[in-house]
Amino acid sequence: MQLESRKLLEDIRASAEFVLHVTQGKTLHNYQTDELLRPVVERHFEIIDEALNRLKKCDPQTVMLIDDYARPA
């Protein structure tokens, strides 16, 4: 696996872990009304999206593996 792919995968992992951390114990209402939480979570989803788009360009096989794994059985 290329170094760039590893970096992008780490960005995805770190952002996903952060979102899980800051939303732990929160409700949808908390998310909708918290003016600090909402933009932070949305920004990390943007980071994940950008990393996936870059990964798709440099390592499409890895993206296919992620896509296969994420699909419901």
C-alpha positions in Angstrom: 0.0 0.0 0.0 1.3 3.4 -0.9 2.3 5.9 1.8 -0.3 8.4 0.5 -3.1 5.7 0.9 -2.0 5.0 4.5 -2.0 8.7 5.3 -5.5 9.1 3.9 -6.8 6.0 5.7 -5.4 7.4 9.0 -7.1 10.7 8.4 -10.4 8.8 7.9 -9.9 6.7 11.0 -8.9 9.7 13.2 -11.9 11.8 12.1 -14.3 8.9 12.5 -12.9 8.2 16.0 -13.2 11.9 16.9 -16.8 12.0 15.8 -17.6 8.9 17.9 -15.8 10.5 20.9 -17.6 13.9 20.8 -21.0 12.4 20.1 -20.8 9.8 22.8 -23.8 10.1 25.1 -25.4 12.8 22.9 -28.8 12.8 21.3 -30.0 14.0 18.0 -31.5 16.9 19.8 -28.1 17.7 21.3 -26.6 17.7 17.9 -29.3 19.9 16.4 -29.2 22.5 19.1 -25.5 22.6 20.0 -23.9 25.4 17.9 -20.4 24.1 18.7 -21.0 20.3 18.3 -22.7 20.5 14.9 -20.0 22.3 12.9 -17.2 20.3 14.5 -18.9 17.0 13.5 -19.8 18.3 10.0 -16.2 19.3 9.5 -14.9 15.9 10.3 -17.4 14.3 7.9 -16.0 16.7 5.3 -12.5 15.5 6.1 -13.6 11.9 5.7 -15.3 12.7 2.4 -12.2 14.5 1.0 -9.9 11.7 2.1 -12.1 9.1 0.4 -12.2 11.2 -2.8 -8.4 11.5 -2.8 -8.0 7.8 -2.0 -10.3 7.0 -4.9 -8.0 8.8 -7.3 -4.7 7.4 -6.0 -5.8 3.9 -4.8 -9.1 2.8 -6.2 -8.6 -0.8 -5.2 -8.6 0.1 -1.5 -11.8 2.2 -1.9 -13.4 -0.8 -3.5 -12.5 -2.9 -0.5 -13.9 -0.3 1.8 -17.1 -0.1 -0.3 -17.4 -3.9 -0.2 -16.9 -4.0 3.5 -19.4 -1.2 4.2 -22.2 -2.8 2.1 -24.9 -4.6 4.1 -24.9 -8.3 3.6 
